Amino acid sequence: MWNKFILFSVLALTFSYLALAYEPSPLQDFCVADPSTSVKVNGVTCKNPMQVKADDFFFSGLHLRGNTSNQLGSKVTPVFATQLPGLNTLGISMVRIDYAPWGLNPPHTHPRATEILTVLEGTLQVGFVTSNPDNRFITKVLQKGDVFVFPKGLIHFQRNVGNGYAVVIAALSSQNPGAITIANAVFGANPAIPSDILAKAFQVDKSVVDQLQAKF
């Protein structure tokens, strides 16, 4: 009997952990974000439901091309709870990404979300890398109408490999998926990661690391 009790307890704890591994389900119809409050919670505090309006669930602007005049040649236009308060607690968000010819959305991760992407215009090379120890590089070239998914937390990228502009819409499984751009995080950390640590990690001379950190 005691062994059964221990087994049940372990299973209960395991499933409790799995249930908490993703954003919790809302406990009311909606919880429109109230940016005017200074209260800090895991998410954003709720607006008085009697003051909620249709515009709290509305965003306009994804029809507009993003400005890709930058070094990477890409622009991400987010629709998170900050831009669309009605998304608060619903565990979902989306982005539009524009790419100039050969523009790049550089290798990055979303620590809190899986991403599913569909190509509206252009031709994109996409890819992600699996976790240690395999570190498999999985990549594919997408055309208009194609869909690709990036598993939660894995390093991924998109690159326009066509001669014209490219556009995608992507959905993410969090109202605040987060983004860690690998180059920025490693070489542009503030304060900086000691260059001797990076030199040993990347097996390069310290002067190479110094040059890369100077760029960020």
Disulfide bonds with the S-S distance in Angstrom:
Cys31-Cys46 1.79
